[in-house]
Amino acid sequence: MHSFLYYYLIFINCVTFAVYGADKVFARLHSWRVPEIVLLLLAVLGGSAGAFIAMQLFRHKTLHFKFIFGVPLIFFLQVAVISYFFYKG
């Protein structure tokens, strides 16, 4: 079960990172954009680390309150939940 979670987290974080990067490219091209709800949903589904890294690397969504505080909050909540279930006595 643990290995499935590891592979899932690697996958979802890579996908999230790529989607945030693609959205930044779309923004520069004044093209179709990925809806913010999709970006936040990817973070909630386990891609918060990928979202945070992409935000910093691509300087994307760094002026939006819900991303500045939301993505790190989601990350810390996910770490707390995972830690609780993995290290529960």
C-alpha positions in Angstrom: 0.0 0.0 0.0 2.8 2.4 0.8 4.5 1.9 -2.5 1.2 2.7 -4.4 1.0 6.0 -2.4 4.6 6.9 -3.3 4.1 6.2 -7.0 0.8 8.1 -6.9 2.4 11.1 -5.2 5.3 11.2 -7.7 2.8 10.9 -10.6 0.4 13.6 -9.4 3.2 16.0 -8.5 4.8 15.6 -11.9 1.5 16.1 -13.7 0.7 19.2 -11.5 4.2 20.7 -12.2 3.7 20.2 -15.9 0.2 21.7 -15.9 1.3 24.8 -14.0 4.2 25.2 -16.4 2.0 24.8 -19.4 -0.5 27.4 -18.0 2.4 29.8 -17.7 3.3 29.3 -21.3 -0.4 29.7 -22.3 -0.5 32.9 -20.3 2.5 34.3 -22.1 1.0 33.4 -25.5 -2.4 34.9 -24.5 -3.9 31.6 -25.3 -6.4 29.3 -23.6 -5.8 29.0 -19.9 -6.1 26.2 -17.4 -8.9 27.2 -15.0 -7.7 28.2 -11.5 -10.0 25.6 -9.9 -8.2 22.9 -11.9 -4.8 24.1 -10.7 -6.0 24.1 -7.1 -7.8 20.7 -7.5 -4.5 19.2 -8.7 -2.9 20.5 -5.5 -5.7 19.1 -3.3 -5.4 15.7 -5.1 -1.8 15.4 -3.8 0.1 17.6 -6.2 0.8 20.4 -3.7 4.5 20.0 -3.7 4.6 20.1 -7.5 2.4 23.1 -7.5 4.5 25.0 -5.0 7.8 24.2 -6.9 6.2 25.2 -10.2 4.9 28.5 -8.7 8.4 29.4 -7.5 10.3 28.2 -10.6 7.9 29.6 -13.2 6.9 32.6 -11.1 3.3 31.7 -11.8 0.3 32.6 -9.7 2.6 34.2 -7.1 0.4 37.3 -6.8 -2.9 35.4 -6.2 -3.9 35.2 -2.5 -5.5 31.8 -2.9 -2.4 30.3 -4.4 0.1 32.2 -2.1 -1.5 30.8 1.0 -3.7 28.0 -0.3 -1.0 25.8 -1.9 1.3 25.8 1.2 -1.6 25.2 3.5 -2.8 22.3 1.4 0.8 20.9 1.4 1.1 21.1 5.2 -2.3 19.6 5.8 -1.4 16.7 3.4 2.0 16.2 5.2 0.1 16.1 8.6 -2.5 13.6 7.4 0.1 11.3 5.8 2.4 11.6 8.8 -0.5 10.7 11.1 -1.5 7.6 9.2 2.1 6.4 8.6 3.4 6.9 12.1 0.2 6.1 14.0 1.1 3.6 16.7 
